[in-house]
Amino acid sequence: MRALMFLVVLALTYLQSSTASLVIKGPSQQILEGQDVTLECVDTYSELNMSSVHFERFSKYMNRWYRLESDQVYFYRRCFLYDVDVRREEGRLLLLISSIQSWSEGPYRCISENASAPYNTSQPLTIPIHYMRELSVHRAGLGYLTRYFNSVQDLKVRSGDDVELECSTSASETPEYFWAKEGEDWILPSNKLKLEQVRAMDGGRYTCTAQSPTVQSLMKKQTISVTVLPEDAAWYESTTGHVALMASAAGLVLLVIILSMTAYLCRRAKQRKSKGPIDDCSQKKPIYRSSVESLPSTMSDKQPLV
């Protein structure tokens, strides 16, 4: 029974796709981030008026479809749809995406304003975009966020220390990593490079390469220089010692600022407490002749003597 229901659903889906009138034609080759892309909405049966057809893009954050049109409000286009341009040329409906980015992959669809027309909506089209960010080389074992703050290009280590480097990037597909040393013919197929008990001969320039598994032209490289210091070199001469020294100095400055602010606030609070509350009885008030506090006077008025 379940198999029969599955076949019925499959047949209905096939009939809907085979009788669909609107179709989006996209690029046939692989798309790299930064390229210009053009989409065209086509009426396969030429039964619809293309002037009543428009493009829409689905927003994953708002969870709704947004209409793409050239006569939309400038503010809306500038803030949300600045990377697209809708054109109508000789009865054709085109969508131009300049310098496409990973967040512009879609999905897109074209839809007719004639709701009575059968299958007035095309199948959604998502553009597969291949991209790869710049490589980052850092000490292995760091967290996701701290690794970007510890990226190094010139590493200094003392002789006899162990060094483990790791390179990483963000890409549309998990890339293949390779390590190589300048002047030598070995290649290490890994994103990590481990040097145990380094010696002077281990110094040099090491290059990490990230290669896309499907797009050969999509490749990133990052080179790091390793300098081996003598065993008796001061601890702060190494990269690790230098980073620790800078972190300590920054922490000391922060501690001084906190103590200074604390002392200032305590002094202000002490000064406010020493002044005490305002004595309302000490304020001046009018004295009338008939009152006990009046002063001798030959005047017969009752105006206050202040």
Backbone as a ProteinNet text record, in pm:
[ID]
protein_1_A
[PRIMARY]
MRALMFLVVLALTYLQSSTASLVIKGPSQQILEGQDVTLECVDTYSELNMSSVHFERFSKYMNRWYRLESDQVYFYRRCFLYDVDVRREEGRLLLLISSIQSWSEGPYRCISENASAPYNTSQPLTIPIHYMRELSVHRAGLGYLTRYFNSVQDLKVRSGDDVELECSTSASETPEYFWAKEGEDWILPSNKLKLEQVRAMDGGRYTCTAQSPTVQSLMKKQTISVTVLPEDAAWYESTTGHVALMASAAGLVLLVIILSMTAYLCRRAKQRKSKGPIDDCSQKKPIYRSSVESLPSTMSDKQPLV
[TERTIARY]
83.8	0	87.1	189.4	279.9	352.4	389.4	457.4	365.3	234.5	138.7	120.7	112.1	97.5	220.6	338.7	461.7	463.8	418	415.1	315.6	202.6	103.7	160.3	225.3	285.7	393.8	475.2	580.5	521.6	412.4	349.3	289.9	227.5	171.5	281.6	393.5	505.9	561.4	569.4	620.6	526.5	395	298.2	302.3	319.2	324.3	447.5	562.3	685.7	683.8	614.5	612.6	516.6	413.1	317.1	342.3	447.1	476.7	511.4	456.9	476.5	599.8	622.4	733.9	854.8	968.1	1094.8	1203.9	1292.5	1407.1	1529.1	1590.6	1714.3	1832	1924	2041.6	2169.6	2283.1	2412.2	2436.4	2497.1	2526.6	2663.8	2755.1	2888.4	2895.4	3006.9	3027.4	3042.7	2981.1	2982.4	3074	3169.7	3257.8	3210.5	3232.8	3193.3	3264.3	3185.4	3240.1	3208	3156.1	3119.9	2980.5	2952.7	2821.3	2733.6	2609.6	2517.4	2389.2	2334.4	2209.1	2109.4	1989.5	1880.2	1771.3	1704.1	1595.3	1472.5	1358.7	1231.4	1170.5	1140.5	1093.6	956.9	866	735.3	747.1	752.6	778.9	667.3	541.7	429.5	383.6	447.8	414.4	267.2	213.6	72.8	52.1	157.4	144.5	199.3	144.7	196.5	312.8	434.8	553.1	555.7	476.7	471.3	404.3	328.7	262.9	339.9	461.8	545.3	659.9	694.6	803.8	885.9	1006.7	1096.7	1070.2	1098.5	1093.8	1213.4	1258.1	1367.8	1322.8	1358.4	1316.4	1418.8	1368.4	1452.9	1448.7	1563.1	1568.9	1549.8	1584.7	1572.8	1428.7	1361.4	1222.7	1123.3	1173.5	1090.4	972.7	1003.7	899.6	964.4	880.5	925.6	913.9	1017.7	1017.4	1018.8	938.4	931.6	1051.6	1107.7	1220.1	1171.4	1177.4	1130.7	1213.1	1234	1320.4	1258	1123.9	1059.1	1025.4	1094.4	1069.1	1127.5	1084.7	1131.9	1283.7	1349.5	1495.5	1553.5	1494.4	1548.5	1546	1434.2	1422.5	1526.1	1540.4	1637.8	1779.5	1807.4	1943.9	1984.8	1891.2	1924.5	1917.3	1825.3	1803.6	1834	1812	1825	1924.8	2031.2	2126	2208.6	2208.4	2294.3	2221.4	2094.9	2018.4	1964	1937.8	1881.7	1787.2	1661.4	1559.4	1544.7	1546.6	1533.8	1430.8	1358.5	1262.4	1306.3	1353.7	1408.6	1341.2	1266.6	1203.3	1120.4	1038	951	1020.4	1148.4	1222.7	1233.2	1227.6	1241.2	1374.3	1466	1601.7	1629.3	1710.7	1756.4	1908.5	1970.4	2115.5	2167.3	2260.2	2322.7	2470.6	2511.8	2651.4	2734.6	2852.1	2946.3	2874.6	2823	2740.4	2820.3	2753.8	2814.2	2739.7	2795.8	2738	2597.3	2567.4	2433.4	2331.3	2376	2284.3	2246.5	2265.1	2239.1	2090.9	2004.7	1862.1	1797.5	1687.8	1633.5	1554.8	1543.1	1468.9	1354.1	1252.9	1142.6	1077.7	1007	927.7	781.6	696.6	555.2	470.8	357.6	265.5	161.8	123.9	21.1	-117.8	-130.3	-258	-277.6	-348.8	-365.2	-448.9	-530	-616.5	-540.5	-420.2	-342.5	-289.3	-300.5	-249.6	-96.7	-45.7	99.5	164.4	118.6	169.4	297.8	357.6	481.7	585.8	706.6	814.5	869.1	945.6	1014.6	1127.7	1149.2	1257.7	1394.2	1481.7	1616.6	1716.4	1806.2	1915.4	2046.3	2121.6	2246.9	2360.8	2424.5	2539	2660.9	2706	2817.9	2938.9	3049.3	3173.8	3258	3301.5	3381.3	3482.6	3583.5	3683.1	3741.8	3738	3791.8	3944.4	4006.1	4150.8	4194.5	4312	4364.6	4416.5	4405.7	4458.9	4549.9	4673.7	4770.7	4791.1	4777.8	4785.5	4836.5	4863.6	4903.6	4786.6	4814.3	4710.2	4649.7	4522.8	4455.1	4380.5	4379.6	4308.7	4161	4079.4	3935.6	3901.3	3771.6	3725.8	3748.2	3726.8	3742.4	3886	3951.2	4086.8	4188.3	4159.7	4257.7	4279.7	4174.9	4188.4	4263.6	4267.5	4343.6	4488.3	4519.1	4654.1	4716.2	4667	4724.2	4865.1	4958.8	5099.3	5152.8	5248.9	5320.8	5470.7	5516.9	5659	5668.4	5702.2	5705.6	5849.8	5876.2	6009	5997.7	6078	6076.3	6219.8	6234.8	6367.7	6400.5	6525.5	6570.9	6533	6476.9	6433.2	6285.4	6216.5	6072.8	5995	5871.4	5779.5	5686.7	5663	5578.1	5472.1	5347.5	5237.3	5152.8	5149.5	5075.5	4952.1	4852.5	4727.9	4676.7	4633	4573.4	4427.1	4343.5	4199.8	4139.2	4022.5	3949.5	3802.1	3719.6	3577.1	3550.8	3483	3462.1	3328.3	3282	3157.1	3169.5	3288.7	3316.6	3442.3	3449.9	3567.9	3689.1	3788.1	3901.4	4003.7	4093.3	4207.2	4328.5	4397	4509.7	4642	4744.5	4879.3	4980.5	5083.2	5195.4	5320.2	5400.3	5526.4	5627.3	5755.9	5861.9	5941.5	5969.9	6043.4	6183	6220.1	6351.8	6356.1	6246.6	6241.7	6124.8	6133.3	6036.3	5930.8	5918.7	5816.7	5685.3	5574.5	5439.6	5366.8	5307.4	5233.5	5084	5004.7	4860.7	4782	4788	4718.9	4707.6	4613.8	4602.9	4687.1	4755	4841.1	4985.4	5075.4	5219.8	5282.6	5345.6	5406.1	5556.6	5630.6	5776.9	5817.8	5880.1	5920.1	6066.7	6092.6	6229.2	6304.6	6257.5	6310.3	6459.4	6526.6	6667.7	6684.3	6803.2	6827.9	6789.8	6805.5	6773.5	6622.8	6541	6395.9	6343.6	6428.7	6385.4	6364.8	6280.4	6254.2	6111.4	6067.8	5933.9	5846.6	5735.2	5640.2	5511.8	5456.6	5336.6	5225.6	5109.3	4989.5	4899.5	4850.8	4765.3	4631.7	4524.4	4389	4334.4	4290.4	4244.3	4100.7	4013.3	3875.9	3875	3795.1	3794.7	3725.2	3641.4	3565.7	3604.3	3656.9	3695.5	3846	3918.5	4064.1	4120.1	4048	4097.8	4075.4	3998.5	3969.3	4072.8	4168.5	4281.7	4329.2	4370.1	4425.5	4555.8	4651	4780.7	4815.5	4889.9	4939.8	5077.2	5174.9	5314.1	5351.2	5422.4	5468.6	5618.9	5689.9	5834.8	5865.9	5943.3	5980.9	6129.2	6156.7	6293.4	6326	6436.9	6478	6582.8	6551.5	6642.5	6731.1	6845.6	6930.4	6856.6	6902	6835.4	6842.8	6951.8	6968.8	6907.4	6825	6761.1	6659.4	6642.4	6547.5	6406	6326.6	6192.5	6104.9	6127.2	6042.5	6080.2	6189.9	6229.5	6147	6091.8	6009.1	5871.5	5800.7	5668.1	5571.6	5578.7	5490.9	5520.9	5649.4	5686.3	5648.1	5663.5	5627.1	5476.9	5396	5250.8	5214.1	5279	5250.2	5289.8	5403.2	5447.6	5350.3	5304	5209	5076	5032.7	4908.1	4921.2	5037.1	5059.7	5060.8	5126.7	5131.5	4990.7	4910.8	4773.8	4691	4710.8	4640	4680.7	4811.4	4859.2	4799.8	4795	4735.6	4588.2	4518.3	4376.8	4357.1	4447.4	4437.6	4460.1	4555.9	4582.3	4460.9	4399	4280.3	4167.4	4146.2	4039.3	4065	4191.6	4223.8	4209	4249	4236.5	4089.6	4005.9	3864.1	3799.3	3840.5	3786.2	3823.2	3951.2	3994.2	3921.4	3900.6	3830.4	3686.1	3616.3	3477.2	3464.7	3558.8	3555.3	3579	3669.2	3695.8	3572.4	3506.2	3385.5	3275.8	3258.3	3155.7	3186.1	3314.5	3353.3	3328.9	3356.5	3334.4	3185.6	3100.3	2956.6	2904.9	2957.1	2912.5	2958	3076.8	3128.9	3052	2990.2	2914.3	2786.3	2725.4	2604.3	2484	2361.9	2239.5	2225.1	2145.1	2120.7	2027.7	2065	1983.2	1879.5	1751.6	1645	1621.1	1655.1	1629.4	1721.5	1834.5	1930.9	1894	1793.8	1757.3	1682.3	1693	1628	1477.7	1404.7	1259.5	1211.1	1095.7	1047.3	1012.7	1041.5	1011.9	909.5	793.8	690.3	697.9	642.1	652	582.3	472.6	396.1	453.2	554.4	611.8	711.9	746.9	843.1	981.4	1013.4	1146.2	1160.4	1063.6	1068.6	1172.6	1215.8	1315.2	1245.6	1300	1239.3	1237.7	1122.6	1111.7	1000.7	1018.8	918.4	819.2	842.4	753.4	629.4	517.8	391.8	347.5	432.7	391	412.5	353.8	368.9	442.5	524.5	604.1	717	752.8	862	994.5	1066.8	1200.4	1303.9	1355.8	1452.1	1583.8
-120.4	0	125.1	122.6	237.5	257.2	146.1	155.5	216	179.6	234.3	383.9	427.6	570.2	646.8	588.1	653.9	670.5	567.9	577.2	683.1	696.1	798	937.6	960.1	1090.8	1121.3	1022.2	1041.6	1075.3	1008.8	1036.3	1176.3	1219.7	1355	1459.8	1434.3	1528	1537.1	1422.9	1422.1	1496.4	1473.9	1542.2	1692.5	1735.7	1879.5	1942.5	1871.9	1927.3	1926.2	1822.2	1813.7	1913.3	1953.9	2048.4	2189.9	2209.5	2343.3	2434.9	2554.8	2648.7	2735.7	2781.8	2871.3	2791.8	2828.1	2761.5	2867.1	2849.9	2939.9	2874	2945.8	2898.6	2968.8	2889.1	2942.9	2904.7	2938.8	2906.3	2755.7	2708.2	2565.1	2528.6	2626.3	2598.6	2626.5	2585.4	2608.3	2757.7	2802.2	2943.7	2964.5	3055.9	3093.5	3223.8	3239.2	3361.6	3481.4	3587.5	3706.3	3718.2	3612.4	3616.9	3679.1	3724.2	3776.8	3662.8	3658.8	3550.5	3611	3547.2	3590.5	3474.9	3501.6	3405.2	3456.3	3365.2	3402.2	3318.1	3385.7	3316.3	3291.2	3165.5	3125.7	3059.7	3098.2	3033.8	2927.6	2801.2	2692.6	2674.9	2712.6	2695.4	2826.2	2936.5	3068.9	3101.6	3067.3	3092.5	3210.7	3258	3364.3	3495.3	3602.7	3735.3	3762.7	3772	3784.4	3916.3	4014.1	4139.6	4121	4012.6	3984	3882.6	3851.9	3754.7	3828.9	3788.2	3852.1	3747.4	3789.5	3703.9	3722.9	3617.6	3623	3549.4	3596.2	3529.9	3497.9	3379.2	3336	3381.1	3443.9	3487.8	3382	3324.1	3221.4	3281.3	3409.7	3473.5	3517.7	3570.3	3613.1	3501.2	3391.9	3275	3313.6	3387.6	3427.6	3463.5	3470.2	3508.2	3658.5	3718.6	3862.4	3883.7	3976.1	4007.9	4091.7	4059.4	4133.9	4210.6	4341.6	4424.5	4551.2	4603.8	4720.8	4848.6	4853.2	4976.4	4974.5	4890.4	4885.5	5008.3	5028.4	5142.5	5135.8	5250.6	5255.6	5202.6	5242.9	5201.7	5050.1	4987.6	4842.2	4772.5	4821.2	4760	4781.2	4899.8	4929.8	4845.1	4815.3	4744.5	4592.6	4542.7	4399.7	4337.6	4411.2	4353.2	4429.6	4480.6	4565.6	4489	4356.1	4278.4	4221.3	4259.2	4205.7	4319.6	4287.3	4384.9	4311.9	4351.4	4288.5	4370.5	4302.5	4369.5	4297.3	4377.1	4324.5	4374.1	4281.1	4316.4	4231.6	4297	4231.9	4110.7	4130.3	4023.3	3920.8	3939.6	3846.7	3904.1	3816.3	3855.1	3802.5	3895.9	3859.5	3908.6	3831.7	3869.2	3865.2	3982.7	3993.6	4007.4	3920.5	3922.2	3952.5	4070.6	4110.9	4071.4	4015.8	3974	3890.8	3778.1	3695.3	3647.1	3644	3598.6	3474.8	3411.3	3285.8	3306	3425.9	3449.5	3483.1	3491.1	3522.4	3399	3280.2	3157.4	3132	3196.1	3177.5	3102.2	3031.5	2996.6	3110.5	3100.7	3195.7	3122	3197.5	3143.1	3257	3223.7	3323.5	3281.4	3380	3353.3	3451.2	3402.7	3485.8	3546.8	3670.7	3736.9	3684.5	3608.1	3548	3420.8	3433.8	3321.5	3209.4	3241.3	3139.2	3049.2	3091.8	3010.7	2886.7	2768.6	2646.2	2648.4	2605	2598.1	2731.7	2836.1	2970.2	3002.5	2903.2	2923.1	2822.3	2868.6	2778.7	2702.7	2600.7	2529	2617.4	2619.6	2702.2	2658.7	2756.8	2731	2788.3	2703	2744.5	2736	2844.3	2850.6	2794.1	2686.4	2634.1	2725.2	2786.6	2881.6	2820.3	2817.5	2765.7	2882.6	2870.8	2978	2918.5	2998.3	2961	3088.8	3099.6	3217.1	3205.9	3314.8	3316.5	3217.3	3158.7	3061.7	3130.4	3061.2	3107.2	2999.2	3036.4	2943.5	2980.8	2884.7	2910.8	2786.9	2801.6	2687.4	2590	2460.8	2359.4	2354	2315	2297.7	2419.4	2528.7	2648.7	2638.1	2717.5	2719.1	2786.2	2779.6	2833.4	2983.2	3056.2	3201.7	3244.3	3181.2	3224.2	3196.9	3102.8	3072.1	3190.3	3273.6	3386.5	3502.8	3504.9	3607.8	3564.3	3438	3386.1	3344	3400.1	3369.6	3428.1	3346.8	3388	3373.1	3457	3447.4	3435.4	3469.1	3458	3394.9	3267.3	3191.4	3172.6	3209	3192.1	3094.2	2986.8	2883.5	2852.8	2805.2	2767.5	2625.8	2600.1	2468	2363.6	2251.9	2145.3	2148.2	2255.7	2263.9	2187.5	2151.8	2088.1	2194.3	2184.6	2280.1	2203.4	2244.4	2186.6	2299.9	2311.4	2416.4	2357.9	2440.7	2399.5	2512.7	2480.4	2581.1	2544.5	2646.6	2623.9	2735	2707.7	2805.3	2768.3	2858.1	2832.6	2823.5	2717.3	2695	2625.6	2630.7	2565.1	2413.9	2361.9	2219.7	2202.4	2092.8	2066.8	2052.8	2142.3	2137.5	2030.8	2005.3	1916.3	2002.9	1966.7	2046.3	1975.5	2060.1	2009.5	2104.5	2046.7	2124.1	2095.4	2196.8	2181.3	2281.2	2246.9	2335.5	2386	2515.3	2577.4	2518.1	2473.9	2415.7	2265.5	2203.4	2058.1	2003.9	1873.4	1816.7	1729.5	1733.8	1653.2	1730.5	1657.3	1714.6	1632.9	1703	1636.9	1661.3	1558	1576.3	1584	1696.9	1716.6	1866	1903.3	2043.7	2075.7	1973.7	1993.8	1957.6	2037.3	2014.2	2006.6	1894.9	1874.1	1856.8	1940	1934.4	1905.8	1789.7	1748.8	1782	1843	1879	1944.9	2062.8	2132.4	2162.6	2162.6	2198.9	2311.7	2361.2	2472.6	2436.1	2308.3	2265.1	2266.4	2272.7	2276.8	2416.4	2516.2	2651.7	2669.4	2763.7	2789.7	2836.7	2834.4	2881.1	2760.5	2750.4	2642.1	2700.7	2629.8	2677	2575	2624.5	2540.7	2576.8	2475.6	2494.2	2424.9	2495.4	2438.2	2431.6	2313.9	2290.6	2238.3	2300.3	2252	2116.1	2020.1	1886.5	1880.7	1980	1975.7	2087	2198.7	2311.5	2330.4	2289.7	2292.9	2434.7	2530.5	2668.8	2736.7	2675.8	2735	2684.3	2773.2	2734.4	2854.7	2829.9	2932.6	2882.6	2977	2943.3	3041.5	2991.8	3075	3024.6	3115.6	3080	3135.1	3053.2	3093.2	3067.5	3161.5	3151.2	3102.1	2994.4	2936.8	2966.2	3034.2	3067	2990.4	2915.7	2835.9	2914	2945.9	3019.5	2921.7	2968.1	2881.4	2835.8	2726.1	2673.4	2770.2	2848.8	2941.4	3078.8	3089.5	3217.4	3251.4	3380.2	3425.8	3379.7	3353.1	3299.3	3397.2	3529.1	3627.8	3651.4	3591.7	3606.8	3517.3	3409	3320.6	3383.1	3332.5	3386.5	3363.2	3244.5	3215.4	3307.3	3326.8	3416.1	3560.3	3603.4	3740.4	3763.2	3663.5	3675.4	3679.5	3593.6	3593.5	3725.8	3782.7	3910.8	4022.3	4025.1	4127.1	4112.5	3987.4	3965.5	4009.8	3983.7	4026	4178.4	4244.2	4390.5	4448.9	4390.4	4439	4416.8	4300.7	4274.6	4369.8	4403.7	4498.1	4636.9	4681.2	4812	4813.5	4705.3	4696.9	4698.8	4629.9	4628.9	4768.4	4841.7	4978.1	5067.8	5053.1	5133.7	5102.3	4974.3	4934.5	4989.3	4977.7	5028.6	5180.2	5250	5395.7	5437.6	5372.3	5404.5	5372.9	5262.2	5226.7	5330.4	5373.2	5474.5	5606.5	5643.9	5769.4	5764.9	5654.1	5642	5639.8	5573.8	5571.6	5711.7	5787.5	5924	6011.7	5998	6077.1	6043.3	5914.8	5874	5926.6	5928.5	5979.8	6128.9	6203.2	6347.4	6379.8	6305.7	6330	6302.8	6200.5	6166.8	6270.7	6331.6	6429.2	6560.7	6596.5	6720.9	6714.7	6601.6	6586.4	6644.5	6625	6676.5	6825.9	6887.6	7031.7	7062.2	7161.3	7200.9	7302.2	7259.7	7349.3	7463.8	7444.3	7547.5	7667.5	7643.9	7752.4	7845.9	7811.2	7896.6	8021.3	8128.3	8253.9	8244	8308.2	8311.7	8450.5	8497.1	8632.4	8645.9	8765.8	8797.2	8910	8888.5	8990.1	9061.9	9184.5	9267.3	9204.1	9142.7	9083.9	8952.8	8903.6	8776.9	8797.5	8685.5	8693.5	8727.7	8689.5	8710.1	8845.1	8935.8	9065.2	9155.6	9252.8	9350.9	9483.3	9565.4	9697.3	9782.5	9843	9924.9	10026.2	10144.3	10250.3	10243.9	10149.3	10133.3	10058.3	10098	10034.2	9931.4	9902.5	9807.3	9663.9	9576.8	9434.2	9358.3	9432.2	9367.1	9288.5	9180.9	9100.2	9175.1	9164.2	9226.3	9117.5	9114.4	9009.9	9072.7
0	0	0	84.7	89.5	-43.6	-106.2	-235.4	-341.1	-335.6	-430.9	-411.4	-283.7	-255.5	-302.2	-282.4	-326.7	-478	-551.1	-696.4	-743.1	-672.2	-709.3	-689.7	-575.7	-549.7	-651.5	-684.5	-784	-920	-956.7	-1086	-1090.6	-980	-976.1	-985.8	-917.5	-924.1	-1065.2	-1132.1	-1269.4	-1363.3	-1345.2	-1431.8	-1410.3	-1283.4	-1256.3	-1317.7	-1306.8	-1362.6	-1514	-1573.2	-1719.3	-1781.1	-1702.9	-1757.2	-1708.3	-1626.7	-1577.2	-1693.1	-1688.5	-1797.4	-1775.9	-1652.2	-1621.6	-1575.7	-1631.6	-1599.1	-1587.9	-1489	-1473.9	-1536	-1629.2	-1690.5	-1624	-1571.1	-1504.5	-1576.5	-1520.1	-1582.5	-1582.9	-1688.1	-1701.4	-1647.1	-1632.1	-1581.7	-1431.8	-1372.8	-1230.3	-1202.3	-1092.4	-1056.7	-936.2	-952.6	-843.2	-782.3	-655.5	-586.7	-648.4	-677.1	-740.3	-887	-949	-1089.5	-1107.7	-1230.2	-1265.2	-1317	-1270.8	-1307	-1362.4	-1466.3	-1526.7	-1525.9	-1474.4	-1476.7	-1570.3	-1638.6	-1729.5	-1700	-1690.3	-1671.8	-1809.9	-1839.1	-1971.5	-1960.3	-2049.5	-2061.6	-2169.5	-2128.8	-2224.1	-2326.2	-2290.4	-2382.8	-2444.9	-2409.4	-2464.4	-2446	-2330.5	-2303.3	-2209.1	-2145.3	-2046.8	-2100.9	-2050.6	-2080.8	-1985.1	-2038.1	-1953.1	-1876.4	-1917.8	-1842.7	-1707	-1691.9	-1564.2	-1480.1	-1522.8	-1451.1	-1382.6	-1263.7	-1190.4	-1115.7	-1076.5	-999.8	-850.5	-774.9	-629.4	-571.7	-456	-385.6	-243.5	-197.3	-64.1	39.2	146.4	257.1	367.2	396.9	500.6	639.4	654.1	785.3	812.2	710	725.6	695.3	634.8	602.1	512.2	407.9	312.8	179.8	74.1	-58.6	-75.6	-139.3	-167.5	-317.9	-361.2	-504.1	-544	-660.5	-715.2	-836.6	-828.7	-939.3	-943	-1062.9	-1081.3	-1029.2	-1015.2	-970.6	-822.1	-744.8	-601.8	-533.2	-407.8	-330.5	-318.6	-334.9	-335.8	-205.5	-91.9	36.9	50.3	7.4	18.1	-70.8	-192.3	-282.8	-232.8	-178.7	-135.5	-15.2	71.6	194.8	180.3	97.7	92.6	-43.6	-151.7	-285.2	-369.8	-307.1	-378.2	-479.6	-472.4	-560.9	-681	-702.8	-814.9	-899.7	-1026.1	-1118.5	-1213.2	-1211.9	-1296.7	-1424.2	-1538.3	-1667.1	-1753.4	-1829.9	-1927.7	-2065.1	-2146.1	-2276.5	-2384.1	-2473	-2587.6	-2545	-2441.8	-2395.1	-2308	-2278.8	-2193.6	-2052.8	-1953.9	-1813.3	-1762.8	-1730.3	-1689.4	-1547.6	-1477.2	-1343.1	-1343.7	-1327.7	-1329.4	-1186.7	-1149.3	-1015.9	-1036.6	-997	-1015.6	-894.8	-922.3	-817.2	-711.5	-754.2	-666.8	-546.1	-430.9	-306.8	-256.1	-156.1	-106.8	-54.2	1.7	55.4	-53.2	-179.6	-290.3	-369.7	-311.5	-386.4	-409.1	-333.1	-353.5	-238.5	-266.3	-398.4	-464.1	-598.2	-679.4	-749	-785	-864.1	-941.8	-1047.2	-1118.8	-1111.9	-1097.9	-1072.8	-1152.9	-1201.5	-1278.3	-1185.2	-1214.4	-1134.7	-1166.7	-1274	-1311.3	-1228.6	-1118	-1026.7	-1086.3	-1187.4	-1247.5	-1344.1	-1384.2	-1477.9	-1407.4	-1471.8	-1408.2	-1402.2	-1287.4	-1268.7	-1303.9	-1234.6	-1264.9	-1190.1	-1126.2	-1051.3	-1097.4	-1118.3	-1158.7	-1038.6	-1066.1	-959.9	-905.6	-773	-716.6	-769.1	-788.5	-837.2	-737.7	-689.1	-601.5	-678.9	-677.8	-754.1	-669.3	-713.5	-638.7	-658.1	-550.3	-556.5	-486.1	-555.9	-498.5	-447.4	-323.2	-263.7	-165.7	-133.8	-34	23.9	156	223.4	236.2	282.9	299.5	407.5	386.9	482.1	607.3	719.5	847.2	903.1	935.3	993.6	1139.6	1228.1	1371.5	1442.4	1570.3	1651.8	1662.7	1657.9	1664.5	1804.2	1809.7	1937.4	1986.4	1910.3	1952.8	1920.1	1989.8	1966.2	1834.9	1801	1672.6	1661.6	1772.2	1769	1794.6	1889.7	1926.1	1816.1	1727.5	1622.3	1527.5	1508	1417	1482.6	1616.1	1685.3	1708.7	1677.8	1695.7	1563.1	1455.3	1325	1316.6	1268.7	1264.5	1122.8	1089.3	962.4	983.9	1103.4	1136.5	1274.5	1278.2	1402.9	1448.5	1574.9	1635	1750.9	1744.2	1847.8	1888.7	2012.7	2060.8	2017.5	1998.2	1956.2	2060.7	2014.9	2103.5	2135.4	2101.4	2126.6	2020	2053.8	1960.4	1900.6	1771.9	1701.8	1624.3	1639.5	1562.2	1506.6	1374.9	1306.6	1239.4	1225.5	1161.3	1073.8	954.2	865.8	842.4	833.5	819.7	736.5	682.8	604	602.9	552.7	533.8	384.4	341.9	199.2	176.8	52.1	16.1	24.6	3.5	16.5	101	172.8	254.2	163	176.5	83.6	122.3	30.1	55.1	89.4	198.3	247.5	217.2	191.6	166.5	230.1	290	343.4	260.5	237.8	164.9	220.7	209.8	256	136.1	139	28.6	18.5	-102.3	-125	-108.9	-67.8	-52.8	-134.5	-166.6	-259.7	-192.7	-61.9	5.2	16.2	19.3	34.4	140.4	237.3	344	322.4	288	263.5	394.7	460.5	587.2	614.5	700.3	738.6	861.9	916.9	1033	999	1053.1	1035.2	1173.6	1204.3	1335.6	1321.7	1394	1397.3	1541	1563.7	1698.5	1721.6	1838	1878.6	1762.4	1726	1609.2	1625	1513.7	1505.9	1404.1	1389.9	1298.7	1155.2	1118.7	983.2	955.4	1061.4	1042.7	1012.1	1025.3	994	844.2	809.1	667.7	647.8	520.4	483.4	448.5	518.8	498	438.8	338.8	269.6	284.7	328	335.1	216.1	146.1	29.4	52.9	23.6	30.1	-111.7	-153	-289.6	-287.6	-368.8	-379.2	-447.6	-398.7	-459.8	-595.5	-628.3	-754.1	-850.5	-798.2	-884	-870.8	-972.9	-966	-956.1	-1011.7	-1009.4	-874.6	-787	-656.4	-556.8	-524.8	-440.9	-360.2	-235	-148.5	-87.5	-68.1	-9.5	101	199.4	307.8	348.6	352.9	384.7	521.4	599.3	731.1	740.1	802	818.4	959.7	970.4	1099.6	1124.7	1235.8	1276.1	1403.7	1402.4	1517.9	1596.8	1721.8	1809.8	1887.8	1939.6	2022.8	2148	2206.4	2325	2442.7	2450.9	2562.9	2535.7	2430.4	2399.9	2509.2	2534.4	2636.5	2598.3	2700.9	2676.2	2599.5	2620	2554.4	2408.7	2360.8	2221.4	2128.8	2183.1	2101.7	2080.4	1981.9	1952.7	2068.4	2129.3	2242.1	2359.5	2388.9	2497.4	2469.8	2344.5	2307.4	2324.1	2281.5	2297.3	2444.4	2526.9	2670.3	2734.6	2690.2	2744.8	2708.6	2584.6	2543.2	2616.4	2637.1	2709.7	2854.7	2915.3	3053.8	3064.5	2968	2969.5	2954.9	2864.5	2847.1	2973.3	3039	3163.5	3274.2	3280	3381.4	3360.3	3235.1	3205.6	3243.3	3213.8	3248.7	3399.7	3473.1	3619.2	3677.3	3621.5	3668.4	3643.8	3529.1	3498.1	3595.3	3625.2	3717.2	3857.3	3905.2	4038.3	4044.6	3939.7	3937.6	3941.4	3862.9	3862.8	3997.1	4059.5	4190.4	4295.4	4295.7	4392.1	4369.6	4244.7	4214.6	4262.5	4235.9	4278	4429.8	4499.1	4645.5	4702	4642.3	4688.6	4667.8	4554.8	4529.3	4630.1	4658.6	4754.1	4894.4	4931.5	5063.6	5074	4965.1	4966.5	4978.8	4911.9	4921.5	5062.5	5126.6	5260.3	5362.1	5345.4	5440.9	5436.9	5327.2	5317.5	5399.3	5412.1	5491.5	5419.7	5480.9	5417.3	5434.9	5352.9	5359.7	5476.5	5559.2	5674.3	5628.3	5627.9	5582.9	5681.2	5811.5	5910.5	5894.4	5826.7	5809.1	5695.3	5618.6	5506.8	5557.2	5483	5522.2	5504.3	5596.6	5586.3	5627.7	5581.9	5614.5	5762.7	5817.7	5957.7	5959.4	6026.1	6035.2	6170.9	6175.2	6295.8	6414.5	6391.3	6500.8	6551.4	6482.8	6524.5	6636.1	6705.7	6815.5	6764.6	6644.3	6589.6	6522.5	6540.1	6472.2	6534.6	6459.2	6504.6	6531.9	6627.5	6655.7	6530.9	6505.5	6385	6405.4	6342.4	6348.1	6235.6	6147.3	6031	6074	6017.1	6051.9	5946.1	5849.7	5748.3	5798.3	5728.8	5761.5	5652.4	5582.7	5478.4	5543.7	5490.4	5549.2	5544.7	5653.4	5663.3	5640.7	5523.1	5488.2	5452.8
[MASK]
++++++++++++++++++++++++++++++++++++++++++++++++++++++++++++++++++++++++++++++++++++++++++++++++++++++++++++++++++++++++++++++++++++++++++++++++++++++++++++++++++++++++++++++++++++++++++++++++++++++++++++++++++++++++++++++++++++++++++++++++++++++++++++++++++++++++++++++++++++++++++++++++++++++++++++++++++

